Amino acid sequence: MTISRDPAREAARRELSKRMYHENEPGLFQRALNAFWDWLDRLLSSAASATPGGTLGLVVVILFVVAVLAALWWRLGTPRRQPASATVLFDDRPRSAAEHRAAGEAHAAQGHWNQAVQERMRAIVRSLEERAVLDVRPGRTADEAATEAGRALPAHTDRLSSAAREFDDVTYGGRSASEQSYRRIAELDRDLERTRPALAHSAGSSTAHNTRQGAAE
């Protein structure tokens, strides 16, 4: 008995579609992985053929590029946030030192330490402006305020710098303040209120010294 061509082809297709013939074939992920490696092999082969020196020349080029990238990373470092000193301390809503203190205490009472630290640092700077220790200057940053205030209040230079760093870390560095952070800045605020600027004292001492020197002459 002779079987025609089409029924024979269909019978063969049904037979080959049985699971027993496909048990050892790679899965979808393996086939995709094999296709990727085949593509990468073709790409490297093409690059090697186009590079002087063949495969060795390609390896040298790759190592050179890696070395350049490593040198740039070592020289420039990883990308960093924009320095906090580029952002101003106060917003567009002018408030007194007392108002900033009250806001800081309200935030502290609720355990909102980030906002409490921010408001207490603003209270410090605003208080120094109200006392004419600092000139009123829009656009001043926390770092700038700490540096300028440290010249007038040298005994508190380190604490002012630390307070400015706390403000910057909380406001722009993505860090969280703690109760201790707020207590330190609040204590600094109270101490600064009781401190007289060194400029007035040094000016008086200089005047007295010059007077005594003139009298002696």
C-alpha positions in Angstrom: 0.0 0.0 0.0 1.4 3.4 -1.0 0.8 6.5 1.1 0.6 9.8 -0.7 3.0 12.6 0.0 0.8 14.9 2.1 -0.6 12.3 4.5 3.0 11.0 5.0 4.2 14.5 5.8 1.4 15.0 8.3 2.1 11.7 9.9 5.7 12.6 10.3 4.9 16.0 11.8 2.6 14.3 14.4 5.3 11.8 15.3 8.0 14.5 15.7 5.7 16.7 17.8 5.6 14.0 20.5 7.2 15.1 23.8 9.7 12.3 23.8 11.6 13.9 21.0 11.9 17.3 22.8 12.8 16.3 26.3 16.5 17.2 25.9 16.1 20.4 24.0 17.1 23.7 25.9 14.4 25.8 27.4 13.5 29.3 26.4 15.9 31.0 28.7 18.8 28.8 27.6 18.0 29.5 24.0 17.9 33.2 24.6 21.3 33.0 26.5 22.8 31.0 23.6 21.6 33.5 21.1 23.2 36.3 23.2 26.5 34.6 23.4 26.4 33.9 19.7 25.7 37.6 19.0 28.5 38.7 21.4 30.9 36.2 19.7 30.1 37.6 16.3 30.5 41.2 17.6 33.9 40.5 19.1 35.0 38.6 16.0 34.0 41.6 13.8 35.8 44.0 16.1 38.9 41.8 16.2 39.0 41.7 12.4 38.7 45.5 12.2 41.3 46.1 14.9 45.0 46.2 14.0 46.6 43.1 15.6 43.4 41.1 15.6 42.2 39.7 18.9 45.3 40.8 20.8 44.8 44.3 19.5 41.2 44.3 20.6 42.2 43.2 24.1 44.8 46.0 24.3 42.2 48.5 23.3 39.7 47.3 25.9 42.3 47.4 28.7 43.3 50.9 27.7 39.7 52.1 27.8 39.2 50.4 31.2 42.4 52.1 32.5 41.2 55.5 31.3 37.8 55.1 33.0 39.5 54.0 36.2 41.8 57.0 36.1 38.9 59.3 35.6 36.9 57.7 38.5 40.0 58.0 40.8 40.6 61.6 39.8 37.1 62.9 39.8 35.4 60.6 42.3 31.8 59.5 42.3 29.2 62.1 41.5 28.1 64.1 44.5 25.1 66.1 45.4 25.3 69.9 44.8 27.1 71.5 47.7 24.8 72.7 50.4 26.6 76.0 50.4 24.8 76.8 47.1 21.4 76.9 48.8 20.1 79.7 50.9 19.2 79.4 54.6 16.0 81.3 54.7 12.9 81.1 52.4 10.9 84.0 51.1 8.9 84.4 54.3 10.8 86.6 56.7 10.2 85.7 60.3 11.7 86.8 63.6 14.1 84.8 65.7 11.3 84.3 68.3 9.0 82.9 65.6 11.7 80.5 64.4 12.3 79.3 68.0 8.6 78.8 68.6 8.3 76.8 65.4 11.4 74.7 66.4 9.9 74.0 69.8 6.6 73.0 68.3 8.3 70.6 65.9 10.4 69.2 68.8 7.3 68.6 70.9 5.9 66.4 68.1 9.2 64.6 67.5 9.8 66.2 64.1 13.5 66.6 64.7 14.4 67.5 61.1 12.1 70.5 61.1 13.1 71.3 64.7 16.8 71.5 63.8 16.1 73.6 60.7 14.0 76.2 62.6 16.4 76.4 65.5 19.3 77.1 63.2 17.3 79.8 61.5 16.5 81.2 64.9 20.2 81.4 65.7 21.1 83.3 62.5 18.0 85.6 62.7 18.9 86.4 66.3 22.4 87.3 65.3 21.0 89.6 62.6 18.6 91.2 65.0 21.5 91.9 67.4 23.6 93.3 64.5 26.3 90.7 65.0 25.5 89.7 61.4 24.3 92.0 58.7 21.0 91.2 57.2 21.8 89.7 53.8 19.4 87.8 51.7 20.8 84.6 50.1 23.1 83.8 53.0 23.7 80.1 53.5 24.1 78.2 56.8 27.9 77.7 56.2 28.4 81.4 55.4 26.4 82.4 58.5 28.5 80.1 60.7 31.8 81.4 59.3 30.8 85.1 59.7 29.4 84.6 63.2 32.5 82.6 64.2 34.6 85.7 63.6 32.5 87.8 65.9 32.0 85.0 68.5 35.3 83.0 68.3 34.5 81.0 71.4 31.6 79.3 69.6 33.2 78.8 66.2 33.3 75.0 66.3 29.7 74.8 67.6 28.4 77.1 64.9 30.2 75.1 62.2 28.7 71.9 63.7 25.2 73.4 63.7 25.5 74.5 60.1 26.6 70.9 59.1 23.6 69.5 61.0 21.3 71.9 59.1 22.9 71.0 55.7 22.8 67.3 56.4 19.1 67.4 57.3 18.0 69.8 54.6 20.1 68.8 51.6 22.0 65.6 52.6 19.0 63.3 53.1 19.9 62.5 56.7 17.7 62.4 59.7 18.2 64.5 62.8 17.9 63.2 66.3 16.7 64.7 69.6 20.3 65.1 70.6 21.0 67.2 67.5 18.2 69.5 68.3 19.2 69.8 71.9 22.7 70.8 70.9 21.5 73.5 68.6 19.0 74.8 71.1 21.7 75.0 73.8 23.9 76.9 71.3 21.1 79.3 70.7 20.7 80.0 74.4 24.4 80.4 74.9 24.7 82.8 72.0 22.0 85.0 73.5 24.1 85.5 76.6 27.4 86.1 74.6 28.7 89.5 73.7 30.4 89.8 70.3 34.2 89.9 70.5 34.3 92.8 68.0 33.0 95.3 70.5 35.3 94.0 73.3 38.4 94.0 71.1 37.6 97.5 69.8 37.3 98.8 73.3 40.5 97.2 74.4 42.3 98.6 71.3 41.0 102.1 72.1 42.1 101.9 75.7 45.5 100.6 74.7 46.0 103.4 72.2 44.9 106.0 74.8 47.4 104.7 77.4 50.1 104.6 74.8 49.4 108.2 73.7 49.5 109.4 77.3 52.8 107.6 77.9 54.3 109.4 74.9 
